[in-house]
Amino acid sequence: MDFTFSEEQEQVRDMVRRFCATEMAPLVFEAEETETFPREMFRKWGELGLLGVRYPADDGGSGMDKVSDCIIREEMSYVSQAFSSSWSAHSHLGIWPIWRAGTDDQKERFFKPALAGEKIAAFGLSEPDVGSNIRALKTRAEKVEGGWRINGAKMYITNSPIADFMLLAARTDPEISPKSISLFIVELPNDGFQINSLKKEGIRASETGLIYIEDAFVPDDCLLGAETGTYPIILESLTENRVGVAANSLGIARAAMDASISYARERAIGSRKVGDFQAIQHKIADMAAEIEAAKWLVYYGAWRVDNDTLDQATASKVKLIASETALRATEQAIRIHGGAGIMREYPVGRFHRDALVYVIGEGTSEVQRNLIARSLELSS
Ligand SMILES: Cc1cc2nc3c(=O)[nH]c(=O)nc-3n(C[C@H](O)[C@H](O)[C@H](O)COP(=O)(O)OP(=O)(O)OC[C@H]3O[C@@H](n4cnc5c(N)ncnc54)[C@H](O)[C@@H]3O)c2cc1C
C-alpha cells in the first residue's frame, strides 16, 4: 500500500490552494451576508480548467483522476463550502449526465459552454413531496408534438436561481419504475418555470431554489439519452458524487480544526492561553484523530473510483463518516471559541451551519445507513 499523493496531485493541491486563498476567500464574507453567488467565479473556474476536472482532455476537460477531484474539493471547502457546492452542482451533477449520454448537439450547446463557465448548470432531482425516495418522483413529462409538456415541482435545487440550464428528472410514465424516469435539459428562463430563491441557514452564498413547473414546453432535442434509460446514469452520478461531497466535508473539518488551533494558541484568559487547558487539548486531539481517519477513508473511496471498483455501500460509508466527522469537528470548534464561536466575525459558526448541509444533501445520513444495511443483507 502506498499512501503518498503523486507529484501531479500535490501540484494540483498547491495550485487550487493558491487560487482559493487569492480569488475566492476575499469574496466569501460578502457573498454569505448577501446570500448572493458571485457569478464571475464560474468564468474564473473555467479559465483554470476547474469545471472539467473529471472529463477527458479529448472532450475539453482537464482529465484528472478522482483523487485530484477530491483534493480540489477539500481545498475549496476549506475556504467556502457554499462556493464548492455551487461548483459541484454545476461541474459534476449538472453536466456529467450530458457528457455520459448527450448527443453531439447537446454537448456542443450545453456541455462545452458549461466547461468554460459561460453557462451555469443545475441538477433538479429532489421534490417537495419526494425527498429521499427519488424513485417516487412526481414531476410529469407528457409527449406533445415536437417535444414534452412538463408539470410538477422541484425543491432545494442548487444554482437554480442563477442557472442557464437545468437537468430535470421527470416521469415519462405514471408507473413507478426506474425506466419511467428521464432527464431533460431545460434552458432557462422557461415560461413554465417559476424559480423562487430560498433563505438558508447553511451555504448561504450558494443560491438554492424552489421551482414550480406549469405546462413548461421542452423540445424533443432536449431529452437526454434514450427516453427510458437515464435512471442508471442518475444513480451512477450520485454514487460517485457521494465520495466527492465527503471530500468537501473533510475540507470544512480541517478548516474548523485549524481555526481552533489558532484560537487556542492566541486567546488568553488571565495568564493562561485557552490551549493550555487539557480539556481543550483533548477536544482538538479528538478532532485531529477523527479527521485523519476520515481523510484516508475519503481517499480510499477516490482510489476505488479511479480503479472502477466503487460500490454504492462503500460510497455511503465514506460520505456518512466524513460528513458526521465534519459536524462534530465544527461543533467542537464553536465550543473552543466560547462566545466568539457564536459571533459572525469568526468563521466557525459558518463552518458548522455548512457542515450540516452534507449530513442531509446528496442523501441523508439515515439514507446512507439504509444503503449500508442493505448491503449487509440483514432482512430476510
Ligand atoms: C442546501 C441544499 C442543497 C441541495 N441541492 C440539491 C440539488 O441541487 N438538486 C437536488 O435534486 N436536490 C438537492 N438537495 C436536496 C437534498 O438532496 C434533499 O434535501 C435530501 O435528499 C433529503 O430530502 P428531504 O429534504 O426531502 O428530506 P426527507 O426525505 O423528507 O427526510 C426527512 C427525514 O426523514 C429521514 N428519512 C427519509 N426517508 C427515510 C428512510 N427511508 N429511512 C430512514 N429515515 C428516512 C431523513 O433522513 C430525514 O432525517 C439539496 C438540499 C439542501 C439542503
The ligand as an SDF file (V2000), in Angstrom:
LIG
                    3D

 53 58  0  0  0  0  0  0  0  0999 V2000
  -28.5840   23.1280    0.6620 C   0  0  0  0  0  0  0  0  0  0  0  0
  -29.1730   22.0180   -0.1250 C   0  0  0  0  0  0  0  0  0  0  0  0
  -28.9100   21.9160   -1.4790 C   0  0  0  0  0  0  0  0  0  0  0  0
  -29.4950   20.8950   -2.2500 C   0  0  0  0  0  0  0  0  0  0  0  0
  -29.2460   20.8340   -3.5960 N   0  0  0  0  0  0  0  0  0  0  0  0
  -29.9230   19.9290   -4.3610 C   0  0  0  0  0  0  0  0  0  0  0  0
  -29.7750   19.9230   -5.7910 C   0  0  0  0  0  0  0  0  0  0  0  0
  -29.0130   20.6980   -6.3690 O   0  0  0  0  0  0  0  0  0  0  0  0
  -30.5170   19.0340   -6.5090 N   0  0  0  0  0  0  0  0  0  0  0  0
  -31.3700   18.1440   -5.9180 C   0  0  0  0  0  0  0  0  0  0  0  0
  -32.0160   17.3780   -6.6270 O   0  0  0  0  0  0  0  0  0  0  0  0
  -31.5230   18.1190   -4.5660 N   0  0  0  0  0  0  0  0  0  0  0  0
  -30.8300   18.9960   -3.7840 C   0  0  0  0  0  0  0  0  0  0  0  0
  -30.9830   18.9910   -2.4030 N   0  0  0  0  0  0  0  0  0  0  0  0
  -31.9620   18.0790   -1.8160 C   0  0  0  0  0  0  0  0  0  0  0  0
  -31.3660   17.0060   -0.9420 C   0  0  0  0  0  0  0  0  0  0  0  0
  -30.7740   16.0050   -1.7280 O   0  0  0  0  0  0  0  0  0  0  0  0
  -32.5240   16.5030   -0.0530 C   0  0  0  0  0  0  0  0  0  0  0  0
  -32.7560   17.5180    0.9260 O   0  0  0  0  0  0  0  0  0  0  0  0
  -32.2290   15.2040    0.6260 C   0  0  0  0  0  0  0  0  0  0  0  0
  -32.2060   14.1670   -0.3190 O   0  0  0  0  0  0  0  0  0  0  0  0
  -33.2740   14.8670    1.7020 C   0  0  0  0  0  0  0  0  0  0  0  0
  -34.5750   15.0100    1.2190 O   0  0  0  0  0  0  0  0  0  0  0  0
  -35.6420   15.8520    2.0810 P   0  0  0  0  0  0  0  0  0  0  0  0
  -35.0140   17.1640    2.3950 O   0  0  0  0  0  0  0  0  0  0  0  0
  -36.9220   15.9090    1.3460 O   0  0  0  0  0  0  0  0  0  0  0  0
  -35.8140   15.0360    3.4040 O   0  0  0  0  0  0  0  0  0  0  0  0
  -36.8680   13.8680    3.6750 P   0  0  0  0  0  0  0  0  0  0  0  0
  -36.7260   12.8040    2.6490 O   0  0  0  0  0  0  0  0  0  0  0  0
  -38.2120   14.4710    3.8960 O   0  0  0  0  0  0  0  0  0  0  0  0
  -36.3380   13.3100    5.0610 O   0  0  0  0  0  0  0  0  0  0  0  0
  -36.7290   13.8210    6.3590 C   0  0  0  0  0  0  0  0  0  0  0  0
  -36.1000   12.9420    7.4190 C   0  0  0  0  0  0  0  0  0  0  0  0
  -36.5680   11.5940    7.2800 O   0  0  0  0  0  0  0  0  0  0  0  0
  -35.4740   10.7240    7.1280 C   0  0  0  0  0  0  0  0  0  0  0  0
  -35.8060    9.6470    6.2100 N   0  0  0  0  0  0  0  0  0  0  0  0
  -36.3770    9.7690    4.9810 C   0  0  0  0  0  0  0  0  0  0  0  0
  -36.5220    8.5560    4.4020 N   0  0  0  0  0  0  0  0  0  0  0  0
  -36.0270    7.6580    5.2940 C   0  0  0  0  0  0  0  0  0  0  0  0
  -35.8820    6.2490    5.3000 C   0  0  0  0  0  0  0  0  0  0  0  0
  -36.2920    5.5030    4.2600 N   0  0  0  0  0  0  0  0  0  0  0  0
  -35.3230    5.6660    6.3920 N   0  0  0  0  0  0  0  0  0  0  0  0
  -34.9130    6.4110    7.4540 C   0  0  0  0  0  0  0  0  0  0  0  0
  -35.0160    7.7540    7.5050 N   0  0  0  0  0  0  0  0  0  0  0  0
  -35.5700    8.3630    6.4410 C   0  0  0  0  0  0  0  0  0  0  0  0
  -34.3380   11.5720    6.5570 C   0  0  0  0  0  0  0  0  0  0  0  0
  -33.0710   11.0040    6.8130 O   0  0  0  0  0  0  0  0  0  0  0  0
  -34.5680   12.8760    7.3070 C   0  0  0  0  0  0  0  0  0  0  0  0
  -33.9910   12.7840    8.5840 O   0  0  0  0  0  0  0  0  0  0  0  0
  -30.3610   19.9640   -1.6200 C   0  0  0  0  0  0  0  0  0  0  0  0
  -30.6050   20.0540   -0.2340 C   0  0  0  0  0  0  0  0  0  0  0  0
  -30.0270   21.0620    0.5060 C   0  0  0  0  0  0  0  0  0  0  0  0
  -30.3340   21.1310    1.9740 C   0  0  0  0  0  0  0  0  0  0  0  0
  1  2  1  0
  2  3  1  0
  2 52  2  0
  3  4  2  0
  4  5  1  0
  4 50  1  0
  5  6  2  0
  6  7  1  0
  6 13  1  0
  7  8  2  0
  7  9  1  0
  9 10  1  0
 10 11  2  0
 10 12  1  0
 12 13  2  0
 13 14  1  0
 14 15  1  0
 14 50  1  0
 15 16  1  0
 16 17  1  0
 16 18  1  0
 18 19  1  0
 18 20  1  0
 20 21  1  0
 20 22  1  0
 22 23  1  0
 23 24  1  0
 24 25  2  0
 24 26  1  0
 24 27  1  0
 27 28  1  0
 28 29  2  0
 28 30  1  0
 28 31  1  0
 31 32  1  0
 32 33  1  0
 33 34  1  0
 33 48  1  0
 34 35  1  0
 35 36  1  0
 35 46  1  0
 36 37  1  0
 36 45  1  0
 37 38  2  0
 38 39  1  0
 39 40  1  0
 39 45  2  0
 40 41  1  0
 40 42  2  0
 42 43  1  0
 43 44  2  0
 44 45  1  0
 46 47  1  0
 46 48  1  0
 48 49  1  0
 50 51  2  0
 51 52  1  0
 52 53  1  0
M  END
$$$$
